[in-house]
């Protein structure tokens, strides 16, 4: 029952673009938030993530992400903490030929000194690495415990979303482009 009520609540917040901050934790709740994040985003998404190779980037997550990418005039910028695994289905989706002009992918060669990007105390609770997802400069998910997926989220807070986008852009400037030839992939999962 909790999952249905929570799903309805998150769906309602997303569809209404409600400026209501809420906590989001655990892989299932994180995946649910991101599902509606992708389904309601209209133009551009910026994400700083670990690897898209875990319990959060499951089937619902990937399906919603693909629906977002299939829409016209959408863009996605992904920055990985490290070089991503090409055996991840979510990562493989980013490299589909039809999305090559919509998706930019980078990774960080090192995390040394990265915590200095998370200094704004009006946004960040601690000066440590946070995962960030921002869409359309109005909604965000700010993960401050990246091991337990604990995050603050909001579907309608333009001010915080803009601050997080600025942080993303600063971190992204440290990144290196990541290229992958999907044709060369040997994993059966990618076919």
C-alpha positions as CSV (number, residue, x, y, z in Angstrom):
1,X,0.0,0.0,0.0
2,X,2.8,2.4,0.9
3,X,4.3,2.0,-2.6
4,X,1.0,2.8,-4.4
5,X,0.4,5.8,-2.2
6,X,3.9,7.1,-2.6
7,X,3.8,6.5,-6.4
8,X,0.5,8.5,-6.6
9,X,2.0,11.3,-4.5
10,X,5.2,11.5,-6.6
11,X,3.2,11.4,-9.8
12,X,0.9,14.1,-8.6
13,X,3.8,16.4,-7.6
14,X,5.6,15.8,-10.9
15,X,2.5,16.4,-13.1
16,X,1.6,19.6,-11.1
17,X,5.2,20.8,-11.2
18,X,4.7,21.4,-7.5
19,X,7.2,23.4,-5.6
20,X,7.1,21.0,-2.7
21,X,10.4,19.7,-1.3
22,X,10.5,16.1,-0.1
23,X,12.9,13.5,1.0
24,X,13.5,10.5,-1.2
25,X,15.5,7.5,-0.1
26,X,16.4,3.9,-1.1
27,X,16.7,2.6,-4.6
28,X,13.0,2.0,-5.3
29,X,12.0,5.5,-4.3
30,X,14.9,7.0,-6.2
31,X,14.0,5.1,-9.3
32,X,10.3,6.2,-9.0
33,X,11.3,9.8,-8.6
34,X,13.6,9.6,-11.7
35,X,10.8,7.9,-13.7
36,X,8.5,10.9,-13.3
37,X,11.5,13.2,-13.6
38,X,12.1,11.8,-17.1
39,X,8.4,11.6,-18.0
40,X,7.7,15.3,-17.1
41,X,11.0,16.9,-18.4
42,X,10.5,18.7,-21.6
43,X,13.8,20.2,-22.8
44,X,17.1,19.5,-21.1
45,X,18.5,17.4,-18.3
46,X,21.8,17.6,-16.5
47,X,22.9,14.6,-14.3
48,X,26.0,13.9,-12.2
49,X,25.8,10.1,-11.4
50,X,28.0,7.3,-10.1
51,X,27.5,4.7,-12.9
52,X,23.9,4.0,-13.9
53,X,24.7,0.4,-13.3
54,X,22.7,-0.3,-10.1
55,X,19.3,-0.9,-8.6
56,X,18.1,2.7,-9.3
57,X,18.5,2.6,-13.1
58,X,16.1,-0.4,-13.5
59,X,13.6,-1.1,-16.2
60,X,11.1,1.7,-15.3
61,X,14.0,4.2,-15.1
62,X,15.3,3.1,-18.5
63,X,11.9,3.1,-20.1
64,X,11.1,6.6,-18.9
65,X,14.6,7.8,-19.9
66,X,14.1,6.4,-23.4
67,X,10.6,8.0,-23.7
68,X,12.3,11.3,-22.8
69,X,15.0,10.8,-25.4
70,X,12.5,9.9,-28.1
71,X,10.8,13.2,-27.8
72,X,11.8,16.0,-30.2
73,X,14.1,18.7,-29.1
74,X,15.3,17.1,-25.9
75,X,18.9,17.0,-24.6
76,X,20.7,15.0,-21.9
77,X,24.0,15.8,-20.3
78,X,25.5,13.0,-18.2
79,X,28.6,13.2,-16.1
80,X,29.8,10.0,-14.5
81,X,32.0,9.8,-11.3
82,X,34.3,7.5,-13.3
83,X,34.4,5.9,-16.7
84,X,31.1,4.1,-17.1
85,X,30.6,0.4,-17.7
86,X,29.4,-0.3,-21.2
87,X,27.6,-3.4,-20.1
88,X,25.0,-1.4,-18.2
89,X,21.7,-1.3,-20.1
90,X,21.1,2.3,-19.0
91,X,24.5,3.4,-20.3
92,X,24.0,1.5,-23.6
93,X,20.8,3.3,-24.1
94,X,22.7,6.6,-24.1
95,X,24.9,5.4,-26.9
96,X,22.1,4.5,-29.3
97,X,22.8,6.0,-32.7
98,X,19.5,7.9,-32.9
99,X,20.5,9.9,-29.7
100,X,24.0,10.8,-30.7
101,X,23.1,14.5,-31.2
102,X,20.9,14.6,-28.0
103,X,23.3,13.1,-25.4
104,X,26.6,14.3,-24.1
105,X,28.6,11.9,-21.9
106,X,31.6,12.8,-19.8
107,X,33.4,11.2,-16.9
108,X,35.7,12.5,-14.2
109,X,39.3,11.4,-14.4
110,X,39.6,12.1,-10.6
111,X,37.4,13.0,-7.7
112,X,40.3,14.8,-5.9
113,X,39.2,18.3,-4.9
114,X,35.6,17.8,-6.1
115,X,34.1,18.5,-2.7
116,X,35.0,22.2,-3.1
117,X,32.1,22.4,-5.7
118,X,29.6,21.6,-2.9
119,X,30.2,24.6,-0.7
120,X,27.0,26.6,-1.0
121,X,25.4,25.9,2.5
122,X,22.0,27.2,1.2
123,X,21.9,24.1,-1.0
124,X,24.3,21.5,0.4
125,X,24.2,20.0,4.0
126,X,27.8,18.8,3.9
127,X,30.9,19.6,1.9
128,X,31.0,16.2,0.2
129,X,30.2,14.7,-3.2
130,X,26.5,14.9,-4.0
131,X,24.8,13.4,-7.1
132,X,22.7,15.9,-9.0
133,X,19.8,15.6,-11.5
134,X,18.3,18.9,-12.8
135,X,15.7,19.2,-15.6
136,X,14.3,22.2,-17.4
137,X,15.8,24.5,-14.8
138,X,12.9,23.8,-12.5
139,X,13.1,20.4,-10.9
140,X,15.9,18.5,-9.2
141,X,17.0,15.6,-7.1
142,X,20.0,16.2,-4.9
143,X,21.4,13.0,-3.4
144,X,23.5,13.8,-0.3
145,X,24.0,10.2,0.7
146,X,25.1,8.4,-2.4
147,X,25.4,5.0,-0.8
148,X,21.8,4.9,0.6
149,X,20.3,7.1,-2.2
150,X,19.0,9.6,0.3
151,X,18.1,12.8,-1.5
152,X,16.1,16.0,-1.3
153,X,13.8,16.4,-4.4
154,X,11.5,18.9,-5.9
155,X,9.6,19.2,-9.2
156,X,9.1,22.9,-9.1
157,X,11.9,24.9,-7.4
158,X,13.5,27.0,-10.1
159,X,15.9,28.8,-7.7
160,X,17.5,25.7,-6.3
161,X,17.5,24.0,-9.7
162,X,19.4,26.9,-11.2
163,X,22.0,26.7,-8.4
164,X,22.4,23.0,-9.0
165,X,22.7,23.4,-12.7
166,X,25.5,25.9,-12.1
167,X,27.3,23.4,-9.9
168,X,26.8,20.7,-12.5
169,X,28.4,22.9,-15.2
170,X,31.4,23.6,-13.0
171,X,31.9,19.9,-12.3
172,X,31.3,19.1,-15.9
173,X,34.1,21.4,-17.0
174,X,36.4,19.0,-15.2
175,X,35.1,16.0,-17.2
176,X,36.5,14.2,-20.1
177,X,34.4,13.1,-23.1
178,X,33.5,9.5,-23.2
179,X,33.0,7.7,-26.5
180,X,31.8,4.1,-27.0
181,X,31.2,2.2,-30.2
182,X,28.1,0.2,-29.6
183,X,28.8,-2.0,-32.6
184,X,32.0,-3.2,-31.0
185,X,30.2,-4.3,-27.8
186,X,30.4,-8.0,-27.2
187,X,28.0,-8.2,-24.4
188,X,24.8,-10.0,-25.2
189,X,22.9,-7.6,-22.9
190,X,23.6,-4.8,-25.3
191,X,22.1,-6.4,-28.4
